[in-house]
Amino acid sequence: MNKIIALLCCCFAVFQLSAQPKGYSSVKNVNTFQQSLAQANSAKQTIQSDFTQVKHLSLLADKIKSKGKFYFKKEDKVRIEYTDPYYYLLVMNGGQIMVKDEQKSSKVNTRNSKTMQSVNRIMIDCMRGTVFQNPDFKVSAYENANGYLLSLVPSNDAMKKMFKQIDVYMDKKNFDVSRLTMTETGGDYTDMDFTNTQHNVALNETLFKIK
């Protein structure tokens, strides 16, 4: 299970921010923002994107770069498929998570672990736009001329041991997630950028099959 949690940390994105991030100001009316966010995401039944990921490790001079495809289907189905430089697959479906590489696969029932439930919910909330309802994090909302930034700081002990902060960057026009950034407690961080995002494309259920 610890290996799967570690991989999930690599699959999200992150960096450390001050109380008010440079270039952003606090959203003045958070309630109005939440309503707009919920309305925009209610129309998105599926999401499909390309992604590039850069992992920053303090012990390595070189950054670890990878890319792949991202899929989301309401209510709680996520597929993150790494295609370069190596093959890795992460599938979240209901209460189960599967991680698969070129040699083997591992499955976890998140109902048996509160930590895994929290990690699973992070990704789902980012795509559904329900991060403000996540009790495991304190959420602050910021904006600039082009987008929004939601900074999630862990509020329970289990999440504090794993993450220092999670940042969700959104396009201001359509509330699409353009970047996820996650800072681990040790200071390592990952940037995950989403491009070529499409909404409501037909996604076969086999993409989210846990086997």
Summary of the structure (lengths in Angstrom):
residues: 211
radius of gyration: 16.2
end to end distance: 16.7
largest distance: 50.1
contacts: 641
relative contact order: 0.24
helix: 26%
strand: 43%
